[in-house]
Amino acid sequence: MGWKITRSDEEWRRILTPEQYRITRQQGTEPPFTGEYHNFKGEGIYVCSNCGNPLFNSAAKYDSGTGWPSFGVPVLEISVVMATDKDGMRTEVLCQRCGAHLGHVFGDGPPPGGQRYCMNSAALEFVAAKCKG
């Protein structure tokens, strides 16, 4: 795929933490119930930890009971790209801008779309909503 942001492996290793690199560039997964955002409840937007691409609104986040941050829909359909995972069994979710592995999508989510975007916290950064006033 032609990503909008491309970097060498060396560049990614320099700008990401070892955990972010393992998960987002090597298709890793963090253990359930260990990620920073699995039980986080702030209001704002979750962006890609690799490039800042807006991915999910906190209003779409819900507790799926799986131990990973779960969302019903991306902030925009074009924010993410789906691909067959390396195991050939699951659908991988990638950042549309830089190709970072974010997690997987499953068909057991809430209405109306019925999708569960099960993401790794290390693939996300949270940007709090600004107060108006």
N, C-alpha and C positions, 0 to 999 in steps of 0.2 A: 504494500500500500504506500502511496505517496503522502507522508506526513508533512504537515505545515512546519513543524519544528523538528529538525534532525540534529543529532549530536553523535559524536563518536562514543564508543563504549567508555573510553578514558574520561571524556567530558562528563558523562552521566555519573561515573564513579566519584568524580571530584565534587559535583554539586549536590548529590544525594547522600543521605545517611546510609550506612550499610544495610539497614533494614528496608528502607525505601528502595534501594537498588535491588535487593534480593526479591522483593515482592513485585515491583513495577517493571523491572527490566528483565527479570528471570522467571516471571510467572509464578512467584511464590504465593504462599497463603500464611497469614498469621494465625496462631492458635485461637480458637473461639474464646470469647469473653476476656480477651487480653488487650484488644486495641483501644486506643484513646477515645474513639467515638462510638463504641458499641452501646454505651448507656448514656451518651451525651444528649442534652436537651436544649441547647442554645438555639436562638432564632437567627437565621442568616442563610448563607450559601456555602456549600461544600465545593471546593475547586480542586483541580488536579494538583497533587503535590509536586509534580514534575514541571508543569508549565503554567499553572494558574487558570486553565480553562474552566469556566463555570460548568459544574456537573449536576448537582442536586440541590434543591431548595429544602430547607429544614421542614417545611410544611408537608413534604412528601415522605419524611422519615417516619418509620414506625417500628415497634418492637416485634420482631418476627420470632423471638425466642431462640434464634440460632447462634447468638453470640457475636454476630458481625453487624455493623451498621446496615440497615435495610431501607430501601426506598421503593415507592410504588412507581415513580416515573422520573426520568431525568428532567433537568430544568428546560432543556430543549432536546427534541429527538435527535438533532444533528450533533449534540454534544458528545455522544458516544457512538462507537462502532461495535458491532457484534461479529464474532468469529468463532469457528469451532475450536475448542480448547485442544491443547497438545495431546490430551488423552482420548480425544475423539468422542467423548461422552457428554460433555457439557458445552454450554454457550458462554464463551469468554466475553467480558465487557472491556473495551479499550477506550482510552481517551482519543477523541477524533483529531485533536491537534498534534499530539506528540507520540501516540501509540502506546502509552503506558498501560500495563495490565492493571485494571482496577478491581476486578473480581469476576463474578458470574451472575447470570440472570436465570431465574427459574419461573415456571408457570404457575406458582402457588401463592401469588401475591394478592393484595386487596383489590376490590373493584375501584375504578371501572376497568382498568387495563388487565388486571389479574397477573401482573408481573412482580417479581421480587428481585430487585437489584441488590444483591448481597455483596457488599464492598469491603475491601481491606482498609482499615483506618490509615495505614501507612501510605496509601495511595491518595489520601484526601488531606486537605487543609481546610479549616473552617474560617470563614470570614463573617464576623458578627454583623447583624443588621444595625444600621445607624438609627439612633433615636431622632424623631422629628420634634422640633420644638424650639 
